[in-house]
């Protein structure tokens, strides 16, 4: 059973079709599944749920004791999307990036405090000034 499937089973447990939402599941129950980085698993689960017309809601509460508590639940946000047939051109095309989007930039070595302070304290020469009529 995949980690996303384990999370789906937990989120779908006691799902109320009439209300369109499941019960709030506390974060410790999610962590108890041992599914690793749970935020990534919720991201994967949202990708699975979206075509089926579901999403995952989260609720965060910061208590007076300074502890942050989180809950998650499965909710209906629409109706299942019909699958579209593949286009005749061989599928969808990826968006193209502009040619300069990922140009390498030279790495600038940071200066030490002493170097920066030395440069700052050096007297600066004023640019030549001449008044031309």
N, C-alpha and C positions, 0 to 999 in steps of 0.2 A: 504494500500500500504506500503510495507516494506521500510526501509530506503535505502537499497541497490537498490531497484527498483526505488525509487525516484531519486537516483543519476544516475542510468542507463538512465532514461528518459531525464534527463538534458544533459548527455554526448552524447546521441544518437540524440538529436535534431539537425537538419540540417546536418546530417552525409552525406558526399559526397562519394558514392560508387566508383566513377571513380578515385578519388584521394586516397581513402583508409584511409581517416582521417576526423575527425570532426573539427569544429572550436574550438579555444582555449577558455576555460571557465575560467573566473577569480575566484580566491578563494572566494571573497565576495559573488558571486552568489551561490557557494556551501554552504557557511555558512548560507546564507539566507534560505536554505531548512530546517534548524533546525535539522540536522541529528546527532547531538552530535559530538563525536570524529571523524572528517572527515577523518583523516589518516587511521583509522581502517576500515571505510566504503570503502575507495579506495582499501585497502588490500582485503576486501571481494569481491569487484567488480572485481578485477583482477583475483580472483579465478573463478568467474563466466565467465569472458571473455575468459580466456585461452583456454578452450575446444572449444569455438566458433571461435577461430582464431583472437581474438582482445587483445589489451593491453591498458593501460592508460599511456600516456606520461605526464611528468610534466616539466615545465620550471620555473626557479627561476631567478629573476632579482633584483639586489640590486642597487637602484637608488642613485644618488649623494646626495639626501636628507637623506640618511640613512635608508630608508624604503625598506623592502623586499617585493616584489610582486610575487605571484605565479599564474600560469595558468595550466590547465589540459586539455587533449583532448583524445578522443578515436581513436585508430589507428588499422589498420589491420596489423597483423604480420604473418599471415599464413592462412591456410584454416581450416574449422571446422574439428575437430578430430572425427573419427568414434568411436562409443561406442563399447567397447570390451565386449564380453560375459563373465560372471563370470566363473572362472575356476572350475573344478570339485572338487577341494579340499576345497571349501567353501569360496572363496574370497582371498583377498590379506593378506599377513602376515605382522605384524608390525616388524620393525627392533628391534633386541634385544640389550639391553645395556650391557656393561660389568659389572660384579658383583660389582666392586669397584667404579663405576661411581658416585654414590651418597652417599658415606660414610659420616657420620656425623663427623665433625671436632670439637675439643673442642674450646670453646669460650675463648679467651685470653682477660682478662680485660686490657684496656689501662692504662698506668702509667701516673700519673700527672707529670707536669713539674718539681716539686720539687723532686719527687722520682727519676726521670730520671737524674736530675742534681746531686743529692746526690750520686747515683751509679757511675756516670761518674767521679766525683771528688775524689772518694775513691782511695787510692793508690793500685795499682795492684801488687801482688807478682809475681816475675819472677819464671818461672818453674825451678826446679833444673837442673843444667847443670853438666854433668860429661863427661869427655873425656875418652873413653874406647879404649885401643889399640887393 
